[in-house]
Amino acid sequence: MILTIHAVAGAAVANQFQNKLIAWVLAFLSHFLLDAIPHREYSLENVKFGFRSREFWKLAIKILIDLISGFILIIIFTKQTSNLSQNLTGGFCALIPDGLSVLWIIIKNNNLRKFFGKQEIIRDNTKLINRFLQILENLLEKFYHNCHNNLHWLKNTPLFWGILSQVIILIISLYSLINW
């Protein structure tokens, strides 16, 4: 799913609950439910080239437009303004799994050095930093492969159906923000 859909659906979930903690946890979990639905999305692999590459910035602009679109829709369609902060936070919580996936792509195989483009950022002789990054990489890899990536079970969804499923989810989510 693209980020706009996750954010708006997370906001719609959060909008249904008075208890903010429950709302945000369920918004987070909505990400996994939505990823189990056949859909299309853009690849995040260009993150690995680092912020000094043209490929990275093309992807960064696409992600930024996607993010801003989702949060603008949440702001426009949240009927009860008293729920706006809860809905925005719900939208953010629904994006956390993708954020963790991007972080994993950046740090796997020491790509953090390549990402920042400087050797000084992480020195080979700094054992504590290297150990922390190794633990973080292992945790993110387990999350990415065991939780997040496994839910993308239908990778080659035809373009029409992949887009249609997201449009339907977006319409239902926006309707939920307006009417409930």
N, C-alpha and C positions, 0 to 999 in steps of 0.2 A: 504494500500500500504506500501511496505517497504520504508525505508528512501532513498535508492539509487534512486528509481523511482521518488519520489517526488523531490529530489534535481536535477536530470538530466532534468526532465520535467520543473522545475522552471527555470533552466538555459536556456533551449530551448525557453521558453516564453520570458525571459529577452533578449535573443539574437535577438529578432525580433523588438525591439524598440530602437530608438535613445534616447528618453527621459528616463533617469534612474528612475525617480520616478514612471512613468507609468509602466515601465518594472518590477520594484520590487513589486508594488501593484498587478499587474496581475500575477506575479510569486506566490505571497502569495495566491491569489484567486484560482490559479490552483490547490492548495492542495485540496480544497473543491470539485472542479469538478472531480478530480481523485478519491477522496474517494467515490463519487457517483457511480463509475463504480464497478461492482462486482469484488472482489479480495480477496486474502488471505494475512494475516499478522501475526506477532507474537504478543503475549500478553505483555503488559507493567506492568501487575499487580505485578511482582516480585520487582518492585521499592519500594513498600510499606514495604518491609522487612528491609530496611535501608542498608547503605553501609557496615555494619559489617557482613552482611549475605552472605553466599555462593551463594544463589539464585540471590541476587542483582548483584554480580560480573559476574555471567554467563550471565545475561541479559546485563550488561554494556559492556562486551566484544562483544556480538552479535551486539549491537547498534553501538559500535565503528567501527567494521569491516564494517557494513552497511554504516555508515557515510563516512568513508575513501574511500570506494569503489565508492560512488556517486561522491565525489569531485575529485577523480583520473580520473574517466570517463569524468567529465567536463573539466579537464585540458587537457587530451589527445585529446578529440574530438572537442574542440573549435578551429575552423579553423582560425579565425581572433584573433590573440593574443591581439589586442587592445580592444577586447570585454571580455577578460578573467576575469577582476575584476568585471565587470557588471554581467557576467554569474555566477561567484562564489557567488556574493551577491544574485542574483536571486535564486540560489539553496538554500542558507541559508533562504531566505524569505519564500520559499515553505515549509520549515521544521518548521517554527514557530508554526503552529497549533499543531503539535505533541509535540513540546517542552512545550507548555502551558498545554497540556494534562498530560504530565509527572509531571509537577509542581503541577497540581491539585491533582493527585494521591498521591503525597508526602505529601501535606499539609492537605488533607481532614481528618477529625476526629483526628486532632492533631498528625498526623503521622510524622510531622516534628521532634518532639522529638525522636520518634522511629528511624527515618531516620538517624539522627546524633548520636543517641545512648547515648545522654547525656541530663540530665534534666537541666543543667546549661545554655544550649543554649537559651532556652526561659523560663523565670521564670514565674510562675503563677501570681506573684504579679506585673508584669510589664504590666499594663493595656494598654498602648499605643501599645506595640508590639502585644499583644493579639488582640486588636481591628483591627490593620492593617491586621493581618493574617486572621481575620474573614471576613473583607471586601474583601481581596484578594481571599480567598476561595470561597466566594459567587460569585464574578465576574468570576472566573475560572470555577466554577460549571455551571453557566449559559452559558458560552462559550462552555464548554465541552458537556453539554446535549442539548443545543438549536442549536448549530451550528455544531460542529465537529462530535459528536457521532450520530446525526440524519442522517447524510449523509452516514453512514455505514449501509444502509438499507437492504442489503442482507448479513447477517452474516455467513451463512453456504454455501458459494459458494463452489462447488466441487473443489478439489485440482487442477485438470487439468485446469479448466476454470479460476480459481483464479490466477494461475501462468501464463497461456497463456495471459491473459489480461495485466499483467505487462510486459511480454516480448514484446508484441506488442507496448505498450506505450514506453518502453525503446528504441526499434528500431526506432520508429518514432522520438523520442526526439534526439537520437544520430544523425540521418540523418539530422535533422533540425540544429544541431550544426555544422555539417560538411558543409552543402550546403547553408545555408542562413546567 
